[in-house]
């Protein structure tokens, strides 16, 4: 058993992969608590797919060297765009999300189709490749993941009020629009941080599944965040082992592990009721 557990980490790429899944698990799970509590799951899914044009343009302009920055810029623009359309038109939020999501995703597909080698070079951004994380990718994840967590810690009370009682937030004259935009940007940054680990297609699961599992176990927000981060990190480690030993795509393995944990927790909770 000890050999089974330690053997993969004789390779540097496995150590980098382990650090990546721990960082991504913590960041996405903490941000995901707000996504779950505020009913923003569709927004998270749309935003994850909306970064596809940025990835395609980044690849066309500079190969794979600067995809992170192109994806980050696209994610922030898309998130703020969805918020602006919702606030300044009579269109409901879900419709605004659907319009931008469909348009951005279609543009991404059109751009990717012009890249002859996209099936080789861009597939890991669609479905994840945690074993391919490089040192530079890891440092970017640490920097931006730390930024997300520090921002949430600094604005914890404000986000708490905004999530549970928006009317009270307005009564207290809190800058609701600014806080909403900050949260949208944090979701966008988290998605880009997790991009190479689980990919665009499976991103929603990292935001929603661990946080939803934690929600079944507690109603206290700090505990929910800690549980979600622990469950997401555990799922990431299990997925990492599955990817190494059985050749399962890393993104799919991590998401499946997270889903199994959710089902087990839901079943145990149901039996106790």
C-alpha positions as CSV (number, residue, x, y, z in Angstrom):
1,X,0.0,0.0,0.0
2,X,2.8,2.4,0.9
3,X,4.5,1.7,-2.5
4,X,1.1,2.3,-4.2
5,X,0.8,5.7,-2.5
6,X,4.3,6.9,-2.9
7,X,5.4,5.5,-6.3
8,X,3.7,8.2,-8.5
9,X,5.5,11.0,-6.6
10,X,9.0,9.9,-7.7
11,X,8.2,11.9,-10.8
12,X,8.2,15.7,-10.8
13,X,5.1,16.0,-13.0
14,X,3.1,14.1,-10.4
15,X,4.3,16.4,-7.6
16,X,3.3,19.4,-9.7
17,X,0.0,17.7,-10.4
18,X,-0.6,17.1,-6.7
19,X,0.0,20.7,-5.8
20,X,-2.2,21.8,-8.7
21,X,-5.2,19.8,-7.6
22,X,-4.8,20.9,-4.0
23,X,-4.7,24.6,-5.0
24,X,-7.6,24.3,-7.5
25,X,-9.7,22.2,-5.1
26,X,-9.4,24.9,-2.3
27,X,-10.0,27.9,-4.6
28,X,-12.9,26.5,-6.6
29,X,-14.6,25.0,-3.5
30,X,-14.4,28.3,-1.5
31,X,-15.7,30.3,-4.4
32,X,-18.2,27.6,-5.2
33,X,-19.9,28.0,-1.9
34,X,-21.1,31.4,-3.1
35,X,-22.0,29.9,-6.5
36,X,-24.2,27.3,-4.7
37,X,-25.8,29.7,-2.1
38,X,-26.6,32.4,-4.7
39,X,-27.9,30.0,-7.4
40,X,-25.1,30.9,-9.9
41,X,-24.5,27.4,-11.3
42,X,-25.6,28.3,-14.8
43,X,-23.5,31.4,-14.7
44,X,-20.4,29.3,-13.7
45,X,-21.0,26.9,-16.6
46,X,-21.6,29.6,-19.1
47,X,-18.5,31.5,-18.0
48,X,-16.3,28.4,-18.2
49,X,-17.4,27.9,-21.9
50,X,-17.2,31.6,-22.7
51,X,-13.4,31.6,-22.3
52,X,-13.0,29.4,-25.3
53,X,-12.6,32.3,-27.8
54,X,-9.8,33.7,-25.6
55,X,-8.0,30.3,-25.7
56,X,-8.4,30.1,-29.4
57,X,-7.2,33.7,-30.1
58,X,-4.3,33.3,-27.7
59,X,-3.2,30.1,-29.5
60,X,-3.5,31.8,-32.9
61,X,-1.5,34.9,-31.7
62,X,1.2,33.3,-29.6
63,X,0.9,29.5,-29.6
64,X,0.3,27.9,-26.2
65,X,2.7,30.3,-24.3
66,X,0.1,32.9,-23.2
67,X,-3.2,31.0,-23.1
68,X,-3.6,31.7,-19.4
69,X,-3.7,35.4,-19.9
70,X,-6.0,35.3,-22.9
71,X,-8.4,33.0,-21.0
72,X,-8.2,35.3,-17.9
73,X,-9.0,38.4,-19.9
74,X,-11.9,36.7,-21.7
75,X,-13.3,35.3,-18.5
76,X,-13.3,38.7,-16.8
77,X,-14.9,40.5,-19.8
78,X,-17.6,37.8,-20.2
79,X,-18.4,37.9,-16.4
80,X,-18.8,41.7,-16.3
81,X,-20.6,41.6,-19.7
82,X,-23.2,39.2,-18.3
83,X,-23.7,41.5,-15.2
84,X,-24.0,44.6,-17.4
85,X,-26.6,43.0,-19.7
86,X,-28.6,41.9,-16.7
87,X,-28.6,45.3,-15.0
88,X,-29.1,47.6,-18.1
89,X,-31.8,45.7,-20.0
90,X,-35.2,44.1,-19.3
91,X,-33.7,40.7,-20.1
92,X,-33.6,38.2,-17.2
93,X,-30.3,37.1,-15.9
94,X,-30.6,33.5,-17.2
95,X,-31.5,34.8,-20.6
96,X,-28.5,37.2,-20.6
97,X,-26.2,34.3,-19.5
98,X,-27.6,32.1,-22.3
99,X,-27.1,34.8,-25.0
100,X,-23.5,35.5,-24.1
101,X,-22.7,31.8,-23.4
102,X,-24.0,30.7,-26.7
103,X,-22.4,33.5,-28.7
104,X,-19.0,33.2,-27.0
105,X,-18.9,29.4,-27.3
106,X,-19.9,29.5,-31.0
107,X,-17.1,32.1,-31.6
108,X,-14.6,29.8,-29.8
109,X,-15.6,26.8,-31.9
110,X,-15.3,28.9,-35.1
111,X,-11.8,30.1,-34.2
112,X,-10.6,26.7,-33.0
113,X,-11.7,25.2,-36.3
114,X,-9.2,27.4,-38.1
115,X,-6.3,25.8,-36.0
116,X,-5.2,22.7,-37.9
117,X,-3.6,21.1,-34.9
118,X,-6.3,22.1,-32.4
119,X,-7.2,18.5,-31.6
120,X,-3.7,17.9,-30.3
121,X,-2.8,21.3,-28.8
122,X,-6.1,22.5,-27.3
123,X,-7.8,19.2,-26.2
124,X,-6.3,19.4,-22.7
125,X,-7.9,22.8,-22.2
126,X,-11.3,21.3,-23.0
127,X,-11.0,18.2,-20.9
128,X,-8.0,18.9,-18.5
129,X,-4.5,17.5,-18.2
130,X,-3.3,17.9,-14.6
131,X,-0.3,15.7,-15.4
132,X,0.9,18.3,-17.9
133,X,1.0,21.2,-15.4
134,X,4.3,23.0,-15.7
135,X,6.2,25.0,-13.1
136,X,5.1,28.3,-14.6
137,X,1.5,27.1,-14.6
138,X,1.8,26.2,-10.9
139,X,3.1,29.6,-9.9
140,X,0.3,31.3,-11.8
141,X,-2.2,29.1,-10.0
142,X,-0.6,29.9,-6.6
143,X,-0.6,33.6,-7.3
144,X,-4.1,34.0,-8.6
145,X,-5.5,31.4,-6.3
146,X,-4.0,33.2,-3.4
147,X,-5.5,36.5,-4.7
148,X,-9.0,34.9,-4.8
149,X,-8.8,33.5,-1.3
150,X,-7.4,36.7,0.2
151,X,-10.1,38.8,-1.4
152,X,-12.8,36.5,-0.1
153,X,-11.2,36.7,3.4
154,X,-11.1,40.5,3.2
155,X,-14.7,40.8,2.0
156,X,-16.1,37.9,4.0
157,X,-18.7,39.8,6.0
158,X,-19.9,41.8,2.9
159,X,-20.3,38.6,0.8
160,X,-22.1,36.9,3.7
161,X,-24.7,39.6,3.9
162,X,-25.0,39.9,0.1
163,X,-25.6,36.1,-0.2
164,X,-28.1,35.6,2.6
165,X,-30.0,39.0,2.7
166,X,-29.6,41.3,-0.3
167,X,-32.2,43.6,1.0
168,X,-30.2,44.1,4.2
169,X,-27.2,44.8,2.1
170,X,-29.0,47.6,0.4
171,X,-30.4,48.9,3.7
172,X,-26.8,49.1,5.1
173,X,-25.8,51.1,2.0
174,X,-23.3,48.5,1.0
175,X,-21.8,48.9,-2.6
176,X,-23.9,46.0,-3.9
177,X,-23.1,46.5,-7.6
178,X,-19.3,46.7,-6.9
179,X,-19.5,43.6,-4.6
180,X,-21.4,41.7,-7.3
181,X,-18.8,42.6,-9.9
182,X,-16.0,41.6,-7.6
183,X,-17.6,38.2,-7.0
184,X,-18.1,37.7,-10.7
185,X,-14.5,38.4,-11.3
186,X,-13.4,36.0,-8.6
187,X,-15.5,33.3,-10.2
188,X,-13.8,34.1,-13.5
189,X,-10.3,33.9,-12.0
190,X,-11.1,30.6,-10.3
191,X,-12.3,29.1,-13.5
192,X,-9.1,30.1,-15.3
193,X,-7.0,28.8,-12.4
194,X,-8.7,25.4,-12.7
195,X,-8.6,25.4,-16.5
196,X,-5.7,23.0,-17.1
197,X,-6.8,20.7,-14.2
198,X,-10.3,19.8,-15.3
199,X,-10.8,21.7,-18.5
200,X,-13.6,23.9,-19.9
201,X,-16.1,21.0,-20.4
202,X,-16.0,19.8,-16.7
203,X,-15.3,23.1,-14.9
204,X,-18.8,23.5,-13.4
205,X,-18.3,20.3,-11.3
206,X,-15.4,21.8,-9.5
207,X,-17.4,24.9,-8.6
208,X,-20.6,23.2,-7.6
209,X,-20.2,19.6,-6.6
210,X,-17.8,19.9,-3.5
211,X,-19.7,23.0,-2.3
212,X,-23.1,21.1,-2.7
213,X,-21.7,18.1,-0.8
214,X,-20.6,20.4,2.0
215,X,-24.0,22.1,2.0
216,X,-25.6,18.7,2.8
217,X,-23.4,18.4,5.9
218,X,-23.5,21.9,7.4
219,X,-25.4,25.2,7.3
220,X,-22.5,27.3,8.7
221,X,-20.7,29.1,5.9
222,X,-17.1,28.9,7.3
223,X,-17.5,25.2,8.0
224,X,-19.0,24.7,4.5
225,X,-16.0,26.4,2.9
226,X,-13.5,24.2,4.8
227,X,-15.5,21.0,4.1
228,X,-15.9,21.9,0.4
229,X,-12.1,22.6,0.1
230,X,-11.2,19.4,1.8
231,X,-13.6,17.3,-0.3
232,X,-12.5,19.0,-3.5
233,X,-8.8,18.4,-2.6
234,X,-9.6,14.7,-1.7
235,X,-11.4,14.2,-5.1
236,X,-8.4,15.8,-6.9
237,X,-5.9,13.4,-5.2
238,X,-8.1,10.4,-6.0
239,X,-8.5,11.6,-9.6
240,X,-4.7,12.0,-9.8
241,X,-4.1,8.5,-8.8
242,X,-6.7,7.2,-11.2
243,X,-5.1,9.2,-14.0
244,X,-1.6,7.8,-13.2
245,X,-2.5,4.1,-12.6
246,X,-5.4,3.5,-15.0
247,X,-4.9,6.1,-17.7
248,X,-8.2,7.8,-17.1
249,X,-8.3,11.5,-18.3
250,X,-7.4,13.6,-15.2
251,X,-10.3,16.0,-15.5
252,X,-12.9,13.2,-15.8
253,X,-11.3,11.2,-13.0
254,X,-11.4,14.2,-10.6
255,X,-15.0,15.1,-11.4
256,X,-16.1,11.4,-11.1
257,X,-14.5,11.2,-7.7
258,X,-16.2,14.3,-6.6
259,X,-19.6,13.1,-7.8
260,X,-19.1,9.7,-6.1
261,X,-18.4,11.6,-2.8
262,X,-21.6,13.6,-3.3
263,X,-23.7,10.5,-3.9
264,X,-22.3,8.8,-0.8
265,X,-22.9,11.8,1.4
266,X,-26.4,12.3,0.1
267,X,-27.2,8.6,0.6
268,X,-25.9,8.5,4.2
269,X,-27.8,11.7,5.0
270,X,-31.0,10.3,3.5
271,X,-30.7,7.1,5.5
272,X,-30.3,9.1,8.8
273,X,-33.4,11.2,8.1
